[in-house]
Amino acid sequence: MAIGRSKVVIIGAGNVGTALAHHLVICNTCNNLVLINRNAEKAWAEVTDLNHSVGYYDSNIQISVGTYSDCIDADIVVLAVGVPYTEGMTRLDMLENAATVVASITSAVMDSGFHGIFLVITNPVDAMTYLVKSISGLPDSKVMGTGTALDSARLRYFLADLIGVDARSLEAMCMGEHGDSQMIPWSQVTVGAKRIIDILRDSPERFRYVELDSIRKEIAKIAYQIVKQKGATNYGIAAVAARMIKAIIQDENIVMPLSVMPHGEYGLSDLYLGIPAVLNGSGIRELVEYHLTNQEHQALLASAAVLQEANQKVQQLVKW
């Protein structure tokens, strides 16, 4: 999109949707912000509260309660609807409930005449992004999910604490499913341009207890621990979505590990999964293909197989 006036519609005024809205208001990211929620009174309360905060921020954003008809001229529609969760469930366990809700919302958005960029947060995000793409008929470049961007932030935080450096000094991304089967391409992880593998090898005594696969499992499971203690994860994922929105509105060409559809990259196609991608005003410009080791590539293919199975279940649940 051309840099100028911008309109963002957030569907879902729960923990994540409101955290994202607050982030956009604080940063004055867009001109127009619309909240849609099944409970319109809840949406009104959130919008009113946000409007009362604007005077203390460097922001002139217009915030309002909307309906699906407001999507017609939106630059970005964000799907942030939550689905029921009970302790012990994985993201894929939420598939059936999520698919029904997401299918209905996507149809309503497209019926408005929407032709902008669809950003999916709702879990299981990879399967739900695939569903949105399938129902909407929008180009692949205009349908994306938050993917493994939050997992990657968690990984950088963990490694920064382990090594004793600022997290911004790390280049590290998780790939594959935003869930239990995700993988980490350790051959691509660097700290100040030095490979993490070399750092661990050069200081064997200091890092003698470090096991890379244990780190991967910790990153994949940490969200469940957060949800158990506070009921939801909202700040991290809202920051991811806000960063994506900023990159789109300001046409930044930033690289993030997002839920996108490959067309032969990594030997994959016809699914959405977390892969580094270049994001700009037009949506997904291109995918970034790492030179993975054979072991890493097999791990990515294994994660993709999990998602392919989830997509098959979605196709059985929802017809398009």
C-alpha positions as CSV (number, residue, x, y, z in Angstrom):
1,M,0.0,0.0,0.0
2,A,1.1,3.6,-0.6
3,I,2.2,5.4,2.5
4,G,-0.6,7.8,3.5
5,R,-4.0,7.4,5.2
6,S,-4.6,3.9,6.6
7,K,-7.4,1.9,8.1
8,V,-7.1,-1.2,10.3
9,V,-10.0,-3.3,11.4
10,I,-9.5,-5.7,14.3
11,I,-12.0,-8.5,14.7
12,G,-12.1,-9.7,18.3
13,A,-11.9,-7.4,21.3
14,G,-10.5,-9.9,23.7
15,N,-7.1,-10.0,25.4
16,V,-5.2,-10.0,22.1
17,G,-7.3,-7.7,20.1
18,T,-7.4,-5.0,22.7
19,A,-3.7,-5.3,23.4
20,L,-3.0,-4.8,19.7
21,A,-5.4,-1.9,19.6
22,H,-3.7,-0.2,22.5
23,H,-0.3,-0.8,20.8
24,L,-1.5,0.9,17.6
25,V,-2.9,3.8,19.5
26,I,0.3,4.4,21.5
27,C,2.4,4.3,18.4
28,N,0.0,6.2,16.2
29,T,0.4,3.5,13.6
30,C,-2.7,4.1,11.5
31,N,-5.3,6.9,11.0
32,N,-8.4,4.8,11.4
33,L,-8.9,1.9,13.9
34,V,-12.1,-0.1,14.0
35,L,-13.0,-2.8,16.5
36,I,-15.5,-5.5,15.7
37,N,-16.7,-7.9,18.4
38,R,-19.5,-10.4,18.8
39,N,-20.5,-8.5,22.0
40,A,-21.0,-5.0,20.7
41,E,-21.2,-3.6,24.2
42,K,-17.7,-4.9,25.0
43,A,-16.4,-3.4,21.8
44,W,-18.0,0.0,22.8
45,A,-16.4,-0.1,26.2
46,E,-12.9,-0.9,24.8
47,V,-13.2,1.8,22.2
48,T,-14.4,4.4,24.6
49,D,-11.6,3.6,27.1
50,L,-9.0,3.8,24.3
51,N,-10.4,7.1,23.1
52,H,-10.0,8.5,26.6
53,S,-6.3,7.6,26.5
54,V,-5.5,9.3,23.2
55,G,-5.0,12.7,24.7
56,Y,-2.0,11.5,26.6
57,Y,-0.3,10.0,23.6
58,D,1.3,11.5,20.6
59,S,-1.7,10.2,18.6
60,N,-4.6,11.5,16.5
61,I,-5.9,8.1,15.6
62,Q,-9.7,7.8,15.1
63,I,-11.1,4.8,17.0
64,S,-14.6,3.4,16.5
65,V,-16.9,0.4,16.9
66,G,-17.7,-1.2,13.6
67,T,-19.4,-4.0,11.7
68,Y,-18.2,-6.2,8.9
69,S,-19.4,-3.5,6.4
70,D,-16.5,-1.4,7.6
71,C,-14.0,-3.8,6.1
72,I,-14.8,-2.7,2.5
73,D,-12.2,0.0,2.5
74,A,-9.8,-1.4,5.2
75,D,-6.2,-1.7,4.3
76,I,-5.7,-4.4,6.9
77,V,-8.1,-6.7,8.6
78,V,-6.8,-8.5,11.7
79,L,-8.4,-11.7,12.8
80,A,-7.8,-11.8,16.6
81,V,-10.8,-13.9,17.7
82,G,-10.1,-16.3,20.6
83,V,-11.5,-19.8,20.8
84,P,-12.3,-21.8,24.0
85,Y,-9.2,-23.3,25.7
86,T,-8.8,-25.7,28.5
87,E,-5.5,-26.6,30.2
88,G,-3.6,-29.4,28.5
89,M,-4.9,-28.5,25.0
90,T,-2.4,-27.9,22.2
91,R,-3.1,-25.3,19.6
92,L,-4.1,-28.0,17.1
93,D,-6.6,-29.3,19.6
94,M,-8.5,-26.0,19.1
95,L,-8.9,-26.8,15.4
96,E,-12.6,-27.7,15.2
97,N,-14.0,-24.8,17.2
98,A,-11.6,-22.3,15.5
99,A,-12.4,-23.5,11.9
100,T,-16.1,-22.9,12.3
101,V,-15.6,-19.4,13.7
102,V,-12.9,-18.4,11.3
103,A,-14.8,-19.6,8.2
104,S,-17.9,-17.6,9.2
105,I,-15.9,-14.4,9.9
106,T,-13.9,-14.7,6.7
107,S,-17.0,-15.0,4.6
108,A,-18.6,-12.0,6.3
109,V,-15.4,-9.9,5.7
110,M,-15.3,-10.9,2.0
111,D,-19.0,-10.2,1.6
112,S,-18.2,-6.5,2.5
113,G,-16.1,-6.2,-0.7
114,F,-12.8,-6.3,1.2
115,H,-9.7,-6.4,-1.0
116,G,-6.9,-5.5,1.4
117,I,-4.4,-7.6,3.5
118,F,-5.7,-10.3,5.9
119,L,-3.6,-10.8,9.0
120,V,-4.4,-13.8,11.1
121,I,-3.6,-14.2,14.8
122,T,-6.3,-16.8,15.8
123,N,-4.8,-20.2,16.7
124,P,-4.0,-22.7,15.4
125,V,-2.6,-19.8,13.3
126,D,-1.1,-21.8,10.4
127,A,-4.2,-23.9,9.7
128,M,-6.5,-20.8,10.2
129,T,-4.4,-18.8,7.8
130,Y,-4.7,-21.6,5.2
131,L,-8.5,-21.5,5.8
132,V,-8.7,-17.8,5.4
133,K,-6.8,-18.0,2.1
134,S,-9.0,-20.8,0.8
135,I,-12.3,-19.0,1.6
136,S,-11.3,-15.5,0.7
137,G,-9.7,-16.2,-2.6
138,L,-7.3,-13.4,-2.0
139,P,-3.7,-13.7,-3.4
140,D,-1.2,-15.5,-1.2
141,S,0.7,-12.3,-0.8
142,K,-2.3,-10.7,0.9
143,V,-3.1,-13.4,3.4
144,M,-0.6,-14.1,6.2
145,G,-0.4,-15.2,9.8
146,T,1.8,-14.2,12.8
147,G,3.5,-17.6,12.3
148,T,6.7,-18.2,14.3
149,A,7.5,-14.5,14.9
150,L,6.6,-14.7,18.6
151,D,8.4,-18.0,19.0
152,S,11.5,-16.4,17.5
153,A,11.3,-13.5,19.9
154,R,11.1,-16.0,22.8
155,L,14.1,-17.8,21.3
156,R,16.2,-14.6,21.2
157,Y,15.2,-13.7,24.7
158,F,16.2,-17.2,26.0
159,L,19.5,-17.2,24.1
160,A,20.4,-13.6,25.1
161,D,19.9,-14.5,28.8
162,L,21.9,-17.7,28.3
163,I,24.9,-16.0,26.7
164,G,24.6,-12.6,28.5
165,V,24.0,-10.2,25.5
166,D,21.2,-7.9,24.4
167,A,18.6,-9.9,22.5
168,R,18.9,-7.4,19.7
169,S,22.4,-8.7,19.0
170,L,21.0,-12.1,18.0
171,E,19.7,-13.3,14.6
172,A,17.5,-16.3,15.4
173,M,14.3,-17.6,14.0
174,C,12.0,-20.5,14.6
175,M,10.3,-22.1,11.6
176,G,7.4,-24.5,10.8
177,E,4.3,-24.8,13.0
178,H,3.5,-22.2,15.6
179,G,3.2,-25.1,18.0
180,D,4.8,-28.2,19.3
181,S,6.5,-29.4,16.0
182,Q,8.3,-26.1,15.3
183,M,12.0,-26.3,14.5
184,I,15.0,-24.1,14.9
185,P,17.6,-23.8,12.1
186,W,20.6,-23.6,14.4
187,S,23.0,-23.3,11.5
188,Q,21.5,-19.9,10.9
189,V,21.5,-18.6,14.5
190,T,24.2,-15.9,15.1
191,V,25.3,-13.6,17.9
192,G,27.1,-10.5,16.6
193,A,27.6,-12.4,13.3
194,K,29.2,-15.4,15.1
195,R,27.3,-18.7,14.8
196,I,25.7,-19.9,18.0
197,I,27.1,-23.4,17.3
198,D,30.6,-21.9,17.3
199,I,30.0,-20.0,20.5
200,L,28.9,-23.2,22.3
201,R,31.8,-25.1,20.8
202,D,34.4,-22.5,21.8
203,S,33.2,-22.5,25.5
204,P,32.5,-26.1,26.3
205,E,32.8,-25.7,30.0
206,R,30.5,-22.7,30.3
207,F,27.8,-24.3,28.1
208,R,28.3,-27.9,29.0
209,Y,24.7,-28.3,30.1
210,V,23.1,-26.7,27.1
211,E,21.1,-29.0,24.9
212,L,19.7,-27.4,21.7
213,D,16.7,-29.6,21.4
214,S,15.8,-28.9,25.1
215,I,15.8,-25.2,24.1
216,R,13.5,-25.9,21.2
217,K,11.0,-27.8,23.4
218,E,11.1,-25.0,26.0
219,I,10.3,-22.3,23.4
220,A,7.4,-24.4,22.1
221,K,5.9,-25.0,25.5
222,I,6.4,-21.7,27.3
223,A,3.1,-20.3,26.0
224,Y,1.2,-23.1,27.8
225,Q,2.9,-22.1,31.1
226,I,1.9,-18.5,30.6
227,V,-1.7,-19.4,29.8
228,K,-1.8,-21.6,32.9
229,Q,-0.8,-18.7,35.2
230,K,-2.6,-15.7,33.6
231,G,-5.2,-17.2,31.3
232,A,-3.8,-15.9,28.0
233,T,-0.7,-14.6,26.1
234,N,-1.4,-11.2,24.7
235,Y,1.4,-8.7,24.9
236,G,3.9,-10.6,22.9
237,I,1.6,-11.6,20.1
238,A,0.1,-8.1,20.0
239,A,3.6,-6.7,19.5
240,V,4.2,-9.1,16.6
241,A,1.0,-8.1,14.9
242,A,1.7,-4.4,15.5
243,R,5.1,-4.8,14.0
244,M,3.6,-6.4,10.9
245,I,1.0,-3.7,10.5
246,K,3.7,-1.0,10.8
247,A,5.8,-2.7,8.2
248,I,2.8,-2.9,5.8
249,I,1.7,0.7,6.3
250,Q,5.2,2.1,6.0
251,D,6.2,-0.2,3.2
252,E,9.3,-1.4,5.1
253,N,10.5,-4.6,3.4
254,I,11.2,-6.1,6.8
255,V,12.1,-9.8,7.2
256,M,10.0,-11.7,9.7
257,P,9.2,-15.4,10.2
258,L,5.5,-15.4,9.3
259,S,2.8,-17.9,8.4
260,V,3.0,-17.8,4.6
261,M,2.5,-20.1,1.6
262,P,5.6,-21.5,-0.1
263,H,5.6,-22.3,-3.8
264,G,8.5,-24.8,-3.9
265,E,10.7,-23.1,-1.4
266,Y,12.1,-25.7,1.0
267,G,10.4,-28.3,-1.2
268,L,7.0,-27.2,0.2
269,S,3.7,-26.0,-1.3
270,D,0.0,-25.7,-0.6
271,L,0.2,-25.0,3.1
272,Y,0.9,-22.1,5.5
273,L,3.8,-22.3,7.9
274,G,6.4,-20.2,9.6
275,I,9.0,-19.1,7.1
276,P,11.2,-16.0,6.9
277,A,9.4,-13.6,4.5
278,V,9.9,-10.0,3.2
279,L,6.9,-7.9,4.3
280,N,6.0,-4.6,2.7
281,G,3.1,-2.4,1.6
282,S,1.9,-5.0,-0.9
283,G,2.0,-7.8,1.6
284,I,4.4,-10.7,1.3
285,R,7.0,-9.7,-1.3
286,E,9.0,-12.9,-1.3
287,L,10.1,-15.8,0.9
288,V,13.7,-16.1,2.2
289,E,15.2,-19.6,1.7
290,Y,17.9,-20.5,4.1
291,H,20.6,-23.1,3.2
292,L,19.5,-25.6,5.9
293,T,21.4,-28.7,6.9
294,N,19.8,-32.0,5.9
295,Q,18.8,-32.6,9.5
296,E,17.2,-29.1,9.7
297,H,15.4,-29.6,6.4
298,Q,14.0,-32.9,7.6
299,A,12.7,-31.3,10.8
300,L,11.0,-28.6,8.7
301,L,9.4,-31.2,6.5
302,A,8.2,-33.1,9.6
303,S,6.6,-29.9,10.9
304,A,5.0,-29.3,7.5
305,A,3.5,-32.8,7.6
306,V,1.8,-32.0,10.9
307,L,0.2,-28.9,9.3
308,Q,-0.8,-30.8,6.2
309,E,-2.7,-33.2,8.3
310,A,-4.4,-30.3,10.1
311,N,-5.3,-28.7,6.8
312,Q,-7.0,-32.0,5.7
313,K,-9.1,-31.9,8.9
314,V,-10.1,-28.3,8.2
315,Q,-11.2,-29.3,4.7
316,Q,-13.4,-32.0,6.2
317,L,-14.9,-29.5,8.7
318,V,-15.4,-26.6,6.4
319,K,-16.4,-26.8,2.7
320,W,-15.4,-24.0,0.3
